[in-house]
């Protein structure tokens, strides 16, 4: 029998404070965590939802150097931006703090010191990559080189973004400093390690035997690490930015961010409870066996939360271990990987500005397309289709019909429910057990299926109204219409409860439209939520359509980003070897006017030009630019051509010369033309 807990501590991965939050973060971590927490609150279960910014580590220092500001300025800016974005989007944290808080500094330092004093750590001297020109050791993320798997030239020291392989800097071919390009050398340095190899046995039992209910992707990744044998992992780094290691012999070193960050969950809980004594001691939420601990993370953090952090907690002593870690896979964007470094993402703060009052539309689509067990793809076309075909045409349509008919026939008052027929009873039976179905799915972290169940209520309602056709019965059987509308309104009230964890903004608007002041999860499935005679306000549309131009603007933004990245990555071809000036003078380059242009039959590449070259005769030149220009675009253009190139046969035509084109950064060709009117035959010199 599953253990019943008195309370639940829910944590969500701490985002790096080096940039805004994007939809990949939302789909992977924050939307599912918020659904779960809102559900627990509706159930009346004690729960704390803990979040915060991860403000240490290399990404923030890289951002600071790029912008020419201090690291503190970077984390201050992005912490506030992320916190505000979460708030506007309805992620209902009980606290959203940061790892630069005084509370965190002290708790993280004390945590390390406890493990150090207990003799948990092992120290050893190793050789690590060092930049002699900048005089500092480099973190894995600051090192780049050729990937040993796919041979991409710019793989990071911890991961190759091209093929997704997890790497160590030692595996890179020709490693270099990612910021300066400087070559690296190895230099000896001393660090302290968490000996995970000593935790192998109990972790195998705890995960592989006692937590077989974990998601297959989580369980599988843990099993792979355990099967390969755990190894000691460094908990200190040679960096300037971070929490100083609280022992004298480690002067100048800081706590490794993977060790420091998860302790942030604990320190943020302490900060919250210290400010709100009514919540009890922070230790109750982290040390009482009657507390359930659940981590929401992305798949790149599975090992840290399922193996490393539990090992830290157990080594310290007194802490509970996570009961579940429902990690999601990754969300791609329009078929490409989301990339913070390349600015290729749908940023939450920009979405909220571009799409005002459409938080629930994005929450709905991200949940419907959630990467719960495999990577998934977000497209703006799918976003538009789901919003228009499901939220508007199904959910919104049913609510609007039920409320408008109430206004039309009963002046906005809930009519009495009369005698039920068999179809009424079948309909009521269909949504009476929705509560148990939703509970089973949500408590097993199957949020995508749970949202489908909630939407199914709206489908039931639409079918019920369409089948009953009250507009046809209002004159012949008005008592029957009262029953139909009453049942439709009861179903509408159920939708306001069922969708509350998923779509909190629209659920609140719907409750206002049906004057539903109080509600509870236990009410879900009830057929008497709205008493007869209750006066309802004038309804409004619950959802509105997403128009084509709105989606087109978002797609263009992504296309512009791709183009900018390609331009930034473009490297001109190397200059060919020098030639004598006499060789250049042999080329006769002239101006010609295109008089006619047509496609060459049976060729996808060639265009046939008839050019006025100034001699009074037409010169024929074939050029392979058909995929970049339509023939009619080129008539009348002044182009540059080589006049003394020996004629050659191409596709049965004789080409007398070569038209000059420039190869753009993306491979496109552009004809070279003159800025002003130059007579045909003019020589280029």
RONUNU-227295 format. One record per residue: x, y, z of N, C-alpha, C in turn. Coordinates in steps of 0.001 Angstrom, whole numbers, plus 500000, padded with zeros to 6 digits. Example, Ala and Ser with C-alpha at 12.3 -4.5 7.8 and 13.67 -1.06 7.14 Angstrom:
513190494310507800512300495500507800513200496700507800/512850497750507080513670498940507140512900500030507870/
END
This chain:
500846498806500000500000500000500000500882501245500000/500510502243499143501298503462499027501224504262500322/502383504761500735502449505521501976501700506840501849/500963507213502891500262508486502938501104509487503736/501413510617503118502256511628503746501404512766504304/501943513451505316501243514587505916501414515862505100/502516515948504374502814517172503632503742516826502464/503866517776501533504710517550500359505583518768500102/506877518542499931507805519581499484508067519365498001/507699520357497190507896520277495741508962521285495336/509980520811494640511024521704494130511009521670492608/511415522770492017511608522815490562513027523281490291/513617522746489238515015523043488921515278524541488941/516427524923489483516790526339489568517364526795488227/516689527715487527517225528160486229518450529032486412/519409528908485481520585529772485512520161531222485292/520684532115486101520367533537485981521306534197484974/521411533587483788522237534170482722521411534484481486/520096534390481607519213534682480487517777534433480894/516813534789480040515401534583480372515028533100480352/513811532814480811513249531466480746512572531286479391/512697530091478804512046529825477513511055528669477636/510352528377476548509285527368476584509807525970476863/511079525714476566511649524409476901511703524209478401/512086525273479129512078525215480592510657524995481107/509700525716480524508310525627480989507756524225480794/507948523670479600507400522345479299508099521257480099/509401521433480310510157520395480989509982520375482481/509771521554483089509818521641484552508634522381485159/508451523643484771507654524549485598506145524395485419/505683524134484211504244523916484033503796522627484718/504473521476484510504042520276485233504128520417486747/505168521094487246505279521293488695504122522130489208/503769523172488461502684524047488896501340523319488868/501116522488487858499885521686487792499768520826489048/500856520171489396500842519251490532500587519998491846/501252521133492019501098521908493257499686522467493374/499164523004492285497797523539492319496794522432492647/497032521252492125496158520114492427496200519781493917/497407519711494489497526519395495913496831520447496771/496978521709496396496314522767497162494793522627497081/494283522312495879492838522106495728492346520951496588/493210519955496749492865518791497579492953519118499065/493514520283499386493663520657500781494864520018501451/495827519552500650497017518919501219498107519973501465/498764519956502617499861520898502875500997520693501873/501402521755501225502460521665500217503214522983500164/504527522901499949505354524070499669505973523891498291/505900524956497485506456524947496133507672525859496149/508866525245496027510129525950496220510832526176494883/511166527433494611511913527765493400512965528809493695/513776529106492696514813530114492868515781530114491705/516614531138491645517604531269490575518930530658491002/519562529946490074520916529427490266521863530507489770/522567531148490682523326532336490321524834532130490364/525258530907490552526689530619490503526987529784489255/528225529393489115528587528598487950529090529451486801/529522528773485772530200529424484653529279530227483734/528058529756483426527230530495482454527049531973482801/526893532272484097526680533678484457527960534494484296/529112533878484548530369534617484385530663534872482909/530305533913482060530486534104480616529626535263480133/528376535289480585527471536372480199528025537721480650/528565537770481863529099539029482392530267539526481540/531179538624481186532325539031480379531889539483478989/530882538814478422530397539214477100529809540612477127/529108540931478212528433542226478289529304543305478920/530448542920479455531347543902480051530831544492481342/530086543687482122529552544135483411529949543119484471/529605543409485727529968542481486793529012541292486801/529486540190487366528637539004487470527425539275488336/527601540054489403526469540389490262525402541160489501/525822542051488613524855542793487807524066541854486893/524733540849486363524054539876485496522994539121486276/523376538559487425522418537735488167521281538580488746/521582539822489130520520540694489627519478540942488541/519956541220487338519036541517486238518167540313485889/518817539164485675518055538002485199517232537347486303/517680537448487539516849536936488631515510537663488653/515539538969488560514295539747488590513449539474487353/514094539344486193513356539072484959512660537712485022/513399536699485473512836535348485567511714535314486600/511959535910487756510953535922488820509667536595488353/509811537733487676508644538456487171507915537651486099/508669536997485220508051536193484156507244535043484740/507817534353485714507092533252486365505800533763487005/505891534904487670504721535456488343503626535796487342/504001536451486238503019536831485219502404535605484551/503167534531484485502699533315483812501882532412484744/501863532761486026501050531999486963501733530802487578/503080530733487550503783529664488258503760530040489737/503014529270490527502612529707491875503577529272492972/504836529730492867505819529428493905505376529987495256/505686529252496311505560529823497653506732530737497945/507855530448497328509007531343497388509817531155496120/510312532271495593511281532212494503512457533074494936/513510532422495430514652533143495974515870532926495094/517056532952495686518278532916494880519435532324495674/520435531835494941521569531200495617522656532199496001/522391533494495811523322534499496352522782535107497635/521703534541498172521142535087499416522037534741500605/522063535571501638522861535255502837522452533919503463/521159533624503449520688532350504013521316531176503282/521378531279501961521947530179501184523450530059501402/524144531176501419525595531132501625525933530388502918/525220530724503979525509530099505272525140528622505273/523947528289504755523508526903504813524379526009503933/524749526501502726525599525712501838526988525512502444/527523526567503060528838526452503715528778525466504876/527722525558505686527572524647506822527401523203506355/526686523027505241526461521679504703527803521049504323/528626521823503594529948521325503211530779521010504450/530759521924505417531593521762506602531194520518507390/529890520231507453529431519027508160529998517779507502/529910517714506164530442516551505458531957516468505607/532634517617505579534081517652505724534489517151507109/533815517648508149534149517251509518533861515774509763/532896515222509061532571513793509198533529512904508395/534433513536507649535394512773506859534794512138505627/533709512719505110533040512153503933533883512339502674/534467513506502513535172513814501268536525513116501183/536976512936499951538355512530499688538985513660498876/540245513980499175540901515024498396541997514402497559/542175514980496388543251514487495520543705515590494581/544950515452494171545538516399493233545403515819491831/544841516616490930544685516181489538545204517280488621/545405516909487375545781517898486377544525518343485634/544340519669485577543181520212484890543617521266483896/542731521558482955543087522489481885543266523911482429/544314524546481940544720525858482431545085526746481243/544651528000481280544989528977480238546130529839480772/547333529652480218548508530368480727548442531866480419/547725532233479366547675533647478995546730534436479900/545629533807480308544704534495481218544964534123482670/545835533124482889546279532732484228545129532227485099/544332531280484564543300530660485402542894529296484853/542398528459485784541836527177485399540486527401484720/540125526473483850538870526603483130537867525548483574/536615525954483615535541524996483885535251524216482608/534535523102482769534193522266481609533464523076480547/532555523965480992531729524717480041532533525791479328/533695526132479882534536527161479275535537526577478289/535496525263478141536436524583477255535679524095476020/536268524330474874535690523809473631536761523063472849/536282522257471914537185521504471072536380520638470128/537075519789469409536403518898468450535789517709469180/534510517437468880533813516320469516534405514996469036/534765514083469946535329512796469530534286511860468915/532989512189469083531924511328468540531531511742467120/531079513018466992530581513466465686531543514413464980/532616514819465678533669515689465140533192517111464840/532111517540465522531752518957465477532902519761466065/533177520921465499534386521665465862534251522463467160/533008522682467638532839523582468784532068522920469924/532385521668470225531741520979471348532229521567472666/531338521614473651531714522068474992532429520943475738/533086521324476834533810520345477632532916519403478404/531617519715478497530712518804479202529657518191478295/529466518767477092528445518234476199528653518764474787/528332517920473810528332518350472413526895518664472024/526630519917471689525267520304471323524871519757469963/525854519395469139525537518880467805524957517466467868/525585516588468666525109515195468730524527514818470080/524641515721471076524048515464472386524886514615473313/526091514244472901526925513367473722527397514076474985/527368513363476127527942513875477369529449513641477321/530228514681477597531675514602477422532403515066478676/533692514814478695534596515435479655535647516181478831/536257517225479391537226518002478611538363517149478050/538736516104478800539840515254478358539543514535477041/538265514377476735537893513668475508537972514556474275/537941515887474463537930516796473319539244516728472544/539128516888471240540302516954470372540692518422470222/541955518734470489542471520107470417541638521085471249/541553520888472562540748521786473402541342523194473463/540432524171473621540868525564473706539902526341474592/540329527521475020539500528401475832538369528947474961/537122528664475340535981529044474515535860530551474344/536360531314475318536212532765475247537351533448474501/538562532948474687539726533621474101540303532894472896/540007531608472779540606530811471718541996530332472048/542482530648473246543844530272473629543965528759473782/545090528174473378545328526750473641545495526522475141/545274525297475582545283524987477012546396524021477358/546831524102478599547816523163479129547213522513480365/547829521446480859547397520799482086548251521306483251/547579521580484392548301522032485575547691521356486804/548518521012487768548062520307488961547274521229489882/546205520695490482545399521434491450544721520440492385/544470520874493620543871519999494629542386520313494780/541559519225494841540127519409495039539567518315495944/538349518565496436537659517632497329536531516953496568/536394515661496800535476514841496011534466514136496905/533240514002496389532226513176497029532402511761496487/532745510793497339533069509441496861531805508634496543/531204508909495401529956508245495024530117506737494886/531335506286494632531558504844494513531198504120495812/531324504811496950530968504200498236529449504134498446/528702504892497636527238504905497744526579503947496758/527383503269495958526858502420494886525822501409495390/526145500706496464525297499599496912523924500077497372/523891501092498257522586501518498765521773502244497704/522450502956496777521729503618495697521075502607494760/521776501520494487521190500475493639519922499916494267/519969499649495557518797499107496245517677500139496293/518033501367496640517029502425496820516323502758495503/517089502853494414516493503225493124515951502011492381/516804501027492142516441499929491245515424498976491848/515402498871493177514441497975493805513250498713494406/513515499848495054512455500511495803511722501600495017/512247501968493855511581503033493085511399502633491621/510873501454491428510600500998490070509414501730489453/508673502495490262507534503264489742507974504562489072/509256504927489196509718506150488548509569506026487036/509454507159486376509325507170484922510452506377484277/510136505744483157511111504866482504512372505616482103/512222506888481667513411507639481268514299507951482468/513682508208483623514444508495484841515113507225485351/514322506184485478514831504900485973515942504378485056/515723504494483743516710503978482783518028504715482847/517978506052482979519227506814483049519979506504484341/519247506381485441519895506029486706520543504652486618/519821503707486038520345502337485925521616502310485083/521637503112484023522817503165483162524032503665483938/523845504712484743524952505243485545525413504219486584/524452503577487215524804502588488231525476501375487613/525012500955486460525611499797485779527058500072485381/527347501337485059528714501697484656529639501909485845/529058501931487050529864502123488259530071503593488568/529672504006489759529807505417490149531246505743490501/531621506972490262532988507429490522532950508685491385/534026508979492126534070510210492929533840511437492058/533173512440492626532849513653491865533305514873492663/534026515771492002534566516951492672533445517848493169/533628518418494357532644519352494915533226520758495042/534458520955494598535085522281494632535642522610493256/535824523910493012536338524361491716537276525538491906/538175525723490925539066526881490902538384528012490137/537498528720490818536783529839490216536736531005491201/536511532194490679536412533372491537534973533600491989/533989533183491176532584533454491465531927532221492071/531430532346493278530772531224493930530900531345495439/530462530307496128530533530287497591531906529764498003/532686530543498724534028530096499108533978528787499896/534917527910499605535006526657500353535447526992501779/534662526583502787534902527067504165535980526308504929/537119526069504287538263525487504994539519526226504529/540470526385505428541637527211505163542461526695503989/542609525375503891543483524829502850542867524916501454/541613525383501366540960525527500059540794526992499692/541632527819500212541530529250499960541615529527498456/540701530391497967540675530720496550539790529817495728/539235528775496358538351527849495654536908528081496090/535958527646495246534534527795495563533847526444495459/532657526368496050531862525155495929531424524977494480/531562523771493989531121523457492622529612523704492552/529146524283491438527751524713491364526771523547491515/527145522347491062526205521226491180526021520832492651/527042521113493507526936520842494940526147521952495638/526410523166495232525796524341495850524311524489495485/523962524289494187522607524607493711521494523810494381/521561522476494475520443521761495093520238522104496571/521300522521497244521143522977498628520261524226498654/520183524914497493519308526076497376517854525751497660/517417524528497344516046524143497697515834524246499215/516837523786499959516736523773501420516815525199501965/517790525970501481517961527331501999516758528210501655/516163528002500473514977528785500117513794528415501008/513682527142501366512630526716502287512844527357503652/514089527382504097514398528014505392514055529503505366/514407530164504273514105531589504144512598531829504219/511829530963503559510365531085503571509801530863504974/510236529790505618509689529454506935510121530449508006/511322530993507874511763532020508824510875533254508727/510408533559507496509553534734507304508098534451507634/507720533174507642506326532791507899506298531652508927/506408531989510190506450530956511242505237530031511240/504115530501510685502916529661510659503105528402509810/504132528402508950504405527228508122505168526152508884/505639526487510066506428525546510845507903525670510523/508703524823511135510141524841510918510488524312509528/511518524889508915511976524387507616512398522929507716/512860522539508897513320521156509062512169520166508946/510952520600509303509788519723509139509606519362507669/509891520317506778509682520117505346510840519373504683/511936519142505431513097518471504840513602517272505647/513134517142506875513687516080507714512631515151508305/511373515549508282510308514720508860509958513588507888/510022512323508308509664511198507436508228511251506924/507396512086507554506011512237507097505887513255505968/507018513793505510507034514741504387507478514022503124/506755514256502053507117513685500752507892514738499965/509028514351499396509864515254498608509773514859497132/509401515825496288509273515582494848510062516650494102/510969516223493211511767517138492383511223517145490958/510923518322490414510589518464488993511806519040488280/512289518315487268513522518698486580513430518300485111/514433518719484332514608518246482970515561517063482961/515620516362481831516399515119481800517901515333481992/518386516566481736519808516819481910520203516897483380/519196516909484273519491516980485713519130515707486466/518790514649485759518341513413486412519406512862487361/520616512757486880521681512151487689521926512948488972/521903514266488869522169515102490044521098514927491108/519825514809490689518723514754491649518393513347492120/518783512352491359518463510966491728519647510230492348/520846510677492076522037509983492577522895510908493448/523296512048492914524261512896493608523641513581494827/522520514288494640521905515003495767521457514037496868/520820512898496538520499511943497603521736511459498355/522853511276497643524087510864498316524563511952499282/524426513200498874524784514315499758523895514332501007/522589514188500793521642514233501906521887513096502895/522127511907502352522354510746503225523671510887503987/524698511407503314525992511595503975525879512606505113/525088513646504903524887514650505952524136514054507122/523063513312506813522258512689507858521080513556508253/519959512904508542518786513609509047517805514066507990/518205514041506714517334514530505648516521513385505033/515314513726504543514537512765503757515108512717502344/514829511653501619515264511505500233514058511696499315/514293512071498055513158512288497146512340511018496946/511024511180496981510129510055496740509887509859495254/509930510963494486509785510849493036510483512016492362/510962511744491151511657512761490354511087512681488935/509897513275488701509254513158487388509892514069486348/511050513640485856511797514453484886511201514315483497/511116515419482783510683515414481392511883515382480462/511627514985479220512637515056478172512681516488477634/513297516690476468513486518042475943512384518414474947/512113519696474874511188520239473879511997520946472803/511791520541471554512426521225470430511500522319469918/512015523143469019511261524287468512511337524312466991/510192524107466361510110524097464898511149523152464297/511318521989464925512220520967464406513675521151464764/514011522229465459515401522488465850515535522505467367/516748522261467852516995522326469283516914523771469767/516261523956470916516269525273471549517691525566472024/518167526763471781519541527120472160519574528502472778/519925528562474059520059529848474738521211530648474143/522331529984473894523507530689473392523277531272472001/522396530648471216522120531131469857520840531966469786/520237532226470957519013533039471026517858532400470269/517921531083470065516859530398469328515903529778470334/514835530510470635513881530061471638512648530951471573/511580530493472209510444531359472502510612531754473960/511042532988474192511332533458475539510033533819476243/509910533419477497508663533628478229508317535105478347/509287535945478697508994537377478858508524538005477553/509089537560476426508660538097475133507274537583474759/507016536314475049505686535766474778504627536549475548/504870536810476806503900537517477634503638538920477112/504655539538476518504466540871475933503762540788474573/504162539797473761503581539657472416502153539128472457/501846538289473440500545537618473530499876537949474867/499472539195475082498896539562476378497639538758476698/497552538351477957496391537604478477496202536246477796/497281535679477297497207534347476691498139533368477412/498238533508478718499063532563479476498518531142479351/497206530997479475496627529657479479496736528964478131/496729529739477054496893529125475737498239528412475651/499297529084476145500617528452476106500696527304477100/500132527460478279500119526375479260499420525145478678/498306525378477996497548524267477421498363523529476362/498967524280475444499716523652474347500947522925474880/501659523528475819502852522878476365502491521596477117/501346521575477773500914520362478468500424519316477477/499670519753476477499166518814475466500308518183474683/501420518900474577502564518439473794503762518145474688/503497517858475958504573517715476942505508516557476604/506832516790476721507810515724476453507995514821477675/506915514126478081506952513385479341507863512158479284/507903511488478150508741510281478052509686510310476855/509530511278475976510434511422474832510446512882474401/511506513262473668511589514622473163510382514921472272/509907516161472336508769516552471519509060517882470854/508148518322469982508413519506469179507282520520469327/507655521772469559506691522869469573506748523572468236/505588523739467602505505524542466390504389525558466560/504539526691465912503505527716466004502232527288465292/502363526451464267501172525937463586500355525059464535/501042524221465306500345523365466272499736524211467389/500473525232467818499947526151468837498633526766468362/498630527273467154497428527902466611496287526897466477/496611525693465971495573524684465771494952524247467092/495768524025468101495232523584469392494396524689470050/494875525914469943494113527018470531492763527179469837/492773527185468509491546527450467767490607526249467716/491177525050467568490341523863467373489926523186468671/490640523491469755490317522841471026489847523854472079/490685524828472389490283525788473415489090526634472966/489147527125471728488054527966471230486864527123470791/487115526155469896486009525434469248485361524382470137/486076523898471157485497522860472028485150523455473395/486153523782474178485937524284475545485172525611475523/485734526598474833485105527911474804483728527886474164/483577527090473123482290527016472429481198526459473339/481520525396474077480510524827474969480103525816476057/481090526427476689480792527375477759479935528526477229/480310529051476075479571530176475511478126529796475186/477930528609474628476565528173474294475714528035475558/476281527395476578475527527177477812475147528505478467/476090529438478527475819530707479208474930531629478372/475139531636477056474302532488476208472854532009476195/472637530699476176471267530171476220470599530494477557/471402530499478632470860530873479946470403532329479929/471211533196479320470835534604479208469602534776478327/469576534057477221468500534233476242467154533755476769/467148532585477429465876531978477826465460532303479260/466450532589480141466113532712481569466684533979482206/467077534948481355467611536223481836468796536027482781/469583534995482508470809534759483258470636534003484559/469436533496484846469226532727486084469299531230485789/469908530502486714470027529048486553468633528429486656/468180527720485604466847527116485655466840525861486518/465654525447486929465527524222487718465755523000486835/466274521966487454466460520699486751465228519834486988/464573519486485894463371518666486008463692517191485913/462729516446485411462892514991485281463991514663484277/464775513652484592465872513230483732465431512090482832/465887512134481583465674510977480716466950510147480669/466942509083479916468093508171479876469356508872479371/469187509747478364470360510432477810470967511386478839/470111512051479611470615512911480688471447512106481669/470929510967482062471634510130483050472963509630482490/472971509255481209474222508801480580475261509926480593/474812511130480289475728512283480269476270512572481656/475398512579482638475830512828484012476792511746484489/476534510510484111477414509406484507478805509580483911/478859510148482692480150510302482009481070511250482757/480516512293483371481430513221484044481400513097485560/480586512205486076480528512052487526481813511443488088/482464510554487315483685509912487818484965510564487283/484832511789486719486021512459486195487014512752487311/486526512991488520487407513294489641488397512165489887/487921510946489967488815509818490237489783509593489084/489319509808487850490212509627486704491332510668486719/490971511923486976491984512976487027492965512745488170/492463512345489326493340512104490475494370511022490156/493917509935489560494839508843489232495935509311488296/495568510095487286496547510558486305497495511603486892/496961512574487612497819513636488166498770513075489213/498274512189490064499134511655491124500187510698490581/500010510274489330501043509476488659501823510322487657/501682511656487772502436512622486982502183512479485481/500981512050485108500594511947483699499714513151483361/500346514305483294499605515553483159499001515716481769/499674515204480761499149515311479393497821514579479274/497774513350479806496529512582479766495470513195480661/495898513759481791494939514372482704494254515565482046/495020516387481324494414517530480643493438517069479565/493756515952478900492824515393477914491505515014478565/491589514448479776490370514082480500489538515322480819/490202516397481226489479517635481508488810518160480241/489536518130479128488951518602477868487809517700477418/487870516437477785486795515522477410485458515940478018/485511516601479196484285517131479787483615518135478852/484429519000478241483880519983477315483324519299476068/483978518241475618483468517504474454482110516875474780/482002516325475998480725515753476435479639516831476412/479989518019476918479025519106476962478587519560475588/479562519710474657479217520112473296478280519117472636/478593517833472806477752516798472203476355516807472817/476288517010474124475000517002474817474098518124474296/474622519347474217473810520459473730473420520253472265/474405519802471452474117519600470027473053518522469823/473123517440470613472147516354470467470769516765470963/470726517533472055469430517888472662468718519029471926/469485519909471249468928521003470458467861521799471228/468236522437472333467238523169473128466560524299472355/467230524889471373466645525961470576465442525483469760/465367524179469507464206523641468803463072523291469764/463436523017471036462435522563472012461837523698472842/462425524890472760462029525950473685460538526293473588/459950526153472414458530526466472268457632525256472515/458130524059472184457285522865472304457420522161473642/458596522268474283458814521561475550459725522399476451/459256523550476944460108524448477742460635523821479020/459910522896479626460394522243480841461621521384480546/461605520758479398462752519937478981463992520806478792/463796521995478246464924522907478010465567523316479329/464749523529480364465299523884481674466281522823482157/465913521572482001466793520472482421468081520458481612/467952520646480299469139520637479421470110521742479826/469575522960480053470443524085480393471036523896481786/470238523379482729470756523146484076471931522166484038/471762521067483329472852520076483228474073520704482561/473843521519481532474965522173480841475705523120481776/474961523824482617475601524741483567476361523993484657/475829522867485104476549522059486105477861521545485515/477802521162484261479014520693483595480012521846483425/479519523035483129480382524221483027481102524481484349/480368524370485464480982524574486781482037523518487060/481797522298486618482802521245486780484065521544485982/483899522122484805485061522485483991485920523525484703/485287524461485405486039525492486130486929524885487202/486498523762487770487311523075488790488350522183488127/487916521389487137488812520415486511490012521086485854/489798522274485271490885522955484563491711523871485464/491316524031486720492034524942487610493530524638487703/493974523395487853495426523161487924496140523450486605/495426523299485488496044523426484171495959524855483634/494771525458483701494509526764483101493933527710484159/494755528180485077494231528938486228493595530271485858/494099530937484815493555532248484462492149532132483880/491971531218482929490642531055482330489676530412483313/490159529560484205489285528974485219488746530051486151/489609530999486485489149532108487335488109532957486600/488353533242485313487375534024484535486052533276484432/486122531959484248484898531169484133484122531176485445/484817531067486567484125531101487857483424532443488066/484062533506487564483416534821487656482162534867486791/482192534214485631481041534223484731479871533398485264/480159532474486179479064531672486740478865531978488227/479461533106488673479301533563490059479608532454491057/480714531746490819481116530618491662482176531122492638/481765531588493785482670532245494729483578531263495456/483054530116495812483855529107496511483818527805495718/484906527060495802484958525776495104486002524900495762/485896523627495521486821522653496103486979521499495131/488129520859495191488342519684494352487308518600494660/486894518530495901485912517512496288484557517749495622/484328518956495120483070519251494425483043518689493015/484223518326492494484307517870491104483458516620490902/482609516660489894481702515550489612480308515783490145/480119516839490948478806517141491509477869517672490425/476580517355490552475577517846489602474721518952490207/475163519476491354474392520538492018475298521693492443/476293522007491600477234523073491950476598524452491851/475673524647490909475004525926490734473531525766491110/473070526371492207471670526217492628470716526919491662/469543526372491498468546526983490621468168528357491166/467962529277490253467632530645490622468835531544490766/470050530995490754471266531802490912471416532729489708/471647534003489966471799534985488900473247534988488397/473421534803487095474749534788486491475010536108485787/476247536617485860476582537853485145476530537635483631/476622538726482906476646538619481456477951537949481022/477894536904480189479116536151479841479984536876478822/481234536484478794482188536934477787482826535706477162/483507535903476046484202534777475421485339534317476331/485433533016476538486484532471477388487821532465476656/487792532164475364489004532153474527488680532810473187/489680533392472550489523533969471214490545533347470270/490255533389468983491096532733467979492476533384467871/493425532565467516494770533038467180494786533262465673/495000534491465250494953534811463826496271534466463137/496195534310461816497364533899461027498517534879461139/498208536187461156499285537172461179500070537129462486/499405536744463576500079536625464873501110535500464819/500701534372464259501613533230464137502737533540463154/502394534194462049503407534540461049504498535424461649/504108536342462535505096537228463167506050536445464050/505541535445464765506398534626465626507344533754464803/506848533212463701507695532385462835508796533240462212/508434534451461794509449535344461206510534535676462224/510145535862463473511133536154464515512160535025464611/511684533780464554512596532632464606513465532567463350/512862532824462192513626532792460943514708533860460945/514382535037461483515384536105461574516532535706462500/516206534980463564517243534511464486518164533518463797/517574532573463059518383531588462326519304532291461341/518742533264460628519543534001459647520693534739460318/520400535372461454521445536100462176522541535160462656/522150533962463121523142532983463569524009532517462410/523386532300461262524149531858460092525117532938459643/524661534183459695525542535290459322526726535399460287/526429535226461582527489535329462584528506534204462438/528020533035461995528904531875461876529664531850460552/529274532734459625529884532715458292531348533131458339/532179532356457700533595532681457568533933532754456088/534431533892455603534769534006454174535791532948453762/535673532519452532536644531554452010538035532180452017/539064531373452265540426531932452280540804532511450918/541618533561450958542059534207449721542977533265448951/542745533170447674543566532296446832544988532858446721/545948532031446295547340532508446176547455533707445240/548444534553445527548672535743444704548956535356443252/548523536241442355548833536055440929549519537317440426/550320537220439387550951538423438819549888539367438266/550173540691438317549224541678437804548959541458436324/549962540956435622549793540702434181548685539686433935/548578538688434835547517537682434670546143538323434825/546013539254435785544724539924435978544355540735434736/545387541392434134545102542241432981544616541449431779/544851540151431792544371539319430685542851539207430675/542201539378431848540739539279431925540105540548431375/539136540375430484538397541505429924536993541490430536/536810542290431596535530542316432303534771543562431860/533520543368431392532754544471430845531343544527431420/530650545625431111529259545811431494528371545435430319/527312544677430609526339544340429576524931544549430098/523992544826429185522591544999429562521808543766429130/521075543184430084520291541980429787519068542393428974/518989541932427725517861542238426858516787541154426906/517220539942427132516258538826427232516868537755428127/515978536988428771516445535919429666515383534839429719/515809533600429661514856532489429703515510531262430321/514665530336430775515179529089431331515642528174430208/516671527395430498517182526426429528516414525125429698/515853524622428609515068523394428673515903522239429235/515236521419430051515831520223430662516940520551431672/517025521797432082518015522171433093517326522921434223/517605522521435471517045523205436632517919524369437088/519154524418436584520106525407437085520349526573436131/520274526323434820520773527304433861519708528287433388/520140529557433254519374530592432569520168531035431340/519442531329430263520074531785429013519878533293428883/520989534052428841520961535508428746521284535950427319/520533536932426846520904537654425623521337539044426076/522617539366425862523201540564426460523695541518425377/523335542795425534523902543871424710525279544181425272/526336543785424536527700543969425051528393545194424472/527599546065423756528151547307423212528683547187421817/528684545960421256529228545763419903528154545890418841/526907546018419255525805546054418301525217544680418044/525853543660418561525340542293418426524943541766419813/524043540765419828523644540135421082524619539006421428/525062538985422656525958537928423141525134536961424003/525307535660423779524604534641424564525529534111425660/525038534164426883525790533617428024524836532763428855/525275531568429232524502530707430129525082530809431538/524195530896432514524646531035433908523778530168434822/524402529493435786523691528555436673523069529229437881/522159530161437655521555530901438776520034530777438785/519494529763438121518034529659437977517321529495439312/517997528901440310517309528683441583517236529955442430/517931531000442015517920532251442787517133533374442102/516909533276440812516220534353440097515208533786439105/514124534534438915513210534288437811513705535100436616/513608534549435403514169535249434229513683536685434074/512373536921434332511828538258434117512410539289435088/512958538828436231513570539755437178514833540409436612/515470539743435641516814540132435227516842540997433974/515734541015433235515703541811432006515863543288432359/516812543950431663517081545360431898518207545616432876/518680544582433557519759544757434526521110544935433828/521949545791434408523329545932433942524193544970434751/524809543998434091525582542960434769527035543028434322/527901542434435119529316542331434769529582540947434197/530368540896433118530666539589432522532097539579432002/532662538384431922533999538207431332533798538029429833/534364538973429059534096538986427619535038538096426824/536224537815427347537209537068426559537394535636427048/536338535062427640536393533658428039536068532801426823/536838531773426579536617530931425398535214530343425421/534497530334424297533145529762424245533154528293424664/532007527855425256531879526441425649530444526009425443/530279524710425150528963524134424927528338523712426263/527077524129426479526341523773427698524903523464427307/524460522210427540523085521779427267522684522111425825/523633521912424901523342522150423490523398523601423069/523795524480423959523903525908423656525352526342423807/525754527359423006527096527911423132527051529133424034/527846529114425101527924530220426041529211530978425802/529080532295425535530242533116425195530530534110426322/531127533619427371531460534497428485530955533946429807/531160534726430866530710534327432204530184535557432940/528952535445433434528378536519434242528902536384435663/529288537510436266529871537487437602528781537574438675/528914536732439705527989536731440841528791536673442133/528189537118443218528801537033444546528089535937445336/528877535095445996528312534047446846528089534624448236/526834534630448682526493535190449991526891534239451107/526755534704452379527108533905453558526309532606453647/525079532603453101524234531405453207524228530571451938/525136530870451006525216530092449775524422530667448629/523598531698448890522837532319447807523780533060446858/523329533173445610524087533940444625523403535269444366/524200536319444211523692537638443860524472538155442657/523742538522441593524419539084440428525127540373440797/526310540578440246527009541839440451526527542822439388/526110543994439858525577545012438953526253546341439251/525986547335438390526542548671438606525548549529439377/526078550509440124525208551387440900524521552417440005/525185552865438982524606553868438094524450553339436681/523987554209435771523815553805434372525160553872433661/525638552719433242526916552616432525526624552011431161/527219552571430104526945552092428756527433550662428590/526694549839427836527137548460427569528477548474426847/529337547534427232530674547448426656531718548163427475/531290548934428492532260549635429333533164548632430026/534437548947430085535428548038430653535540548244432164/535615547161432912535819547205434358537314547215434619/537798548205435330539246548309435568539509548661437021/
END
